[in-house]
């Protein structure tokens, strides 16, 4: 769990630096930074997505995950959590981008390949190198995110603790029984979701992609891979 706390500390530090530098960025520079973040996020997502060994797994898990996520309406619940935090920290009627910063940072920091693989590696082998490397990247990203979207980015440490910490503890219990193919496809599906974040950052669609509603897809390879292997065995 120590690596999770390091991750949280660096995100908080990066967010504070971003808030300090926020008013020093001209509006045009802020827009350019947002574009750079979007392009970088595409690269992060594609690096995981293209590592898939089973494209059909990614497609099926994304479709079923979106159906489940839309039914649960995870995006609305995440927005509500962000609005709750905002109401406790900012004046009523504030036009800040608190919720956008909170949701965007939460998804980017929690569903990436390094988050999944790093948590599993930490839980199974007590190897924290992946999470610590991720923490440095998250801290740097938090600077630019907080400068562009405000203090909501800092509160992504709460989901980091719950998700990444929980995944680390869970991996310690069940990780030795997970097929490496499952872990790889979970990362690939997470990469597809991160590309969705990039589309939102770059405002490539008139309607915002509800990436929060895609989150269940990350965990569906746990069921898909064994089922696929079983069916392949039946069919010879």
N, C-alpha and C positions, 0 to 999 in steps of 0.2 A: 504493500500500500504506500510505501514511502515515495515511490515514483509518481503516484497519483497526486500526492501533496506537492511535489516539486512542480508538476504540471499546473496545478491550481495557482501556485505562487508566481510562476512565470507569466501566466495569463493575467493575473492581477497586476503584476508589475508593468507588463506591456500596456494594459488598459490605462493605468495611471499616467504613463508617459504619453500615450496617445491623447488623453484628455488635456494634459499640460500643453501639448503642441497644437491642439485643435484650432485655437484662434489664430495661430500663426500661419495657417494654410489659407491662401487665397481660394475663392470659390472654384476657379478654373483648375487649380492644382488638386483640390479635393475631388473633382470629377475625373481628373487624369488618374489619381490614385485608385479610385473606385474601378476604373477600367482595367488598370493593372492588376488589381485584386481579382477581378473577374477572369482575366486571362490566365493568371496563375492558378486559380481554382480549377479551371478547365484542365490544366496540366495535371494537377493533383488527382482529379477524378479519373481522367483517362489512363493514368499510369496504373491505377488499380483495375479499372474496367477491362483494359486490354490484356491483363494477366489471366483472364478467365480461360479455363480449359473446356468449358461447357456453355456455349452461348445460349443454348436452349434453356439451361438452368436460370441464367440471368433474366431472360425474357419472361419465362413462366413465373418466377419468383417476383419480378417487378409487377406483373399484371395482378397476380393474386394478392400481393402485398398492398398495392394501391386500393384494390377493392376492400380489403380489410381496414386499411387506414382511413378510407373515405367513410366507411360504416362507423368506425369509432370516432372519426373526425379529430384526429390527433392535432392537426394544425390549429384548429380552433382552441383546443385545450392548451396548447403551447402559447398561443396568442393571449389567452385568458391569464395564464401564469405570468406572462410578461406585463400585461396590463395591471395585474394585481401588484407586482413589484413596483411598477411605475407610479401607481396611485399612492404608494407608501413613501416614495422617494422624491417625487416631483410635484410641482404645483399643478392644480387642476387646470385643464385647458392647454397644457404645454404641447407644443408641436414638435417635440423632439422625436428622434427615431429610435427610442428606447426598445420598443418591441421588436423592430426589425433587427437591431443589433443583437438582442438577446437570442432570438430564434436562429438567425443566420450563424452566429458564432457557435451556438449549442450544436447545431447539426454538423457544421464543418469539423468541430473538434471531437465529436463523438462517433461519427459513423465511418470515418476513414479507415483505410487499411492498417495504418500504424496503430490506431486506437484498438482495433480488434486484435491484430496479431500481437501487439505489444502487451496488451492486457493478458492474453492467453499465455504468452511467453513468461510474463512476470508471475502469473499464477502457478504455472506448471514447473518452470525451471528456476524461478527467482532471478531471472535475467531481466534487468531493468533498462538495458541500453536502448531498446526501441522506444520505450515510453519517454526516456530522458531526451532522446533526439527529437521526438515529436514535441516535447515540452518547449524546447528551444524554438522550433518552428512556430508553435502556437503563440509563444510570447512575442515574437517579431510580428506575426500577423495581427495580434491583438493591438499593437501600436497603431497600425494603419486602420484597422476596423474601428477602434475607439475614436480615433481622430475623425473618421467619416460618419460614424453612426452613434457615438456617444457612450454613456455609462452602461447601457444595457449589455454591452459586450462583457464587462467585468462579471456580471451575474451568471455568465455561462459556467462559472466554476461550480455552481450548485449541481447542474446536470453532469458535469465532469466527475464530481465526487460520487454521485449516485450511480451513473451508468458505468464509467470506467472502473471505479472502485468495486462496484458490484460484479462486473465482468471478471475482474481480477480474482476476486474471492470465489466466484463460480468456477472459473477455470481451474483453480486449485483442487476443486472437488471432481469436476466432470471432464476437464480438459484432456486427461490421458486417454479418454475413450473417444475423443473426436477424431474423425478421419481428416487428415491434412487437406483433402479435396474440399471438405465442408468449409474449412477455414478460408481456403483460397476463394471459393465462390461467395462466401459472405463478404469478403473484401471487394470482390468484383461488383457485387450488387451495391455495396456502399459507394463505390466509385461512380456508378451511374447516378446515384442520388446527389453526389457532390457536383456532378456536371449540371444537374438541375439548379443547384445553388448558384453556379456561375451564370446561368442564363438569367436568373433574377438579378444578380449584381450588374450584369451588362444591359439589363432591361431589353432583352431581345424579343420578349413577348409582351403584348399589350396587357394580357392578364397574367398575374403573378403565378408561377408554378407552386402548387402546395406541396413542397418537398416534405413537410412534416408528415403528411399522410402517406408517404412512401416508406417510412421507417420500418414497418413490419416486414417488408421485403428482405431486409438484411438477415433476418433469422430463419427465413423459410428454407434456405439450403440445408439446414439441419434435418429437415424432413425430406426434402427433394432428393438429395444424393443417395441415401439408403434405399428409398423407394425406386429410384431410377436403376440402381444396381440390382435390386431384386427383380424388377421387370425384365432387365437385360438377361439375367440368369434364366428366367422362365422361357424367354424367347430364343434362348440359345445364342 
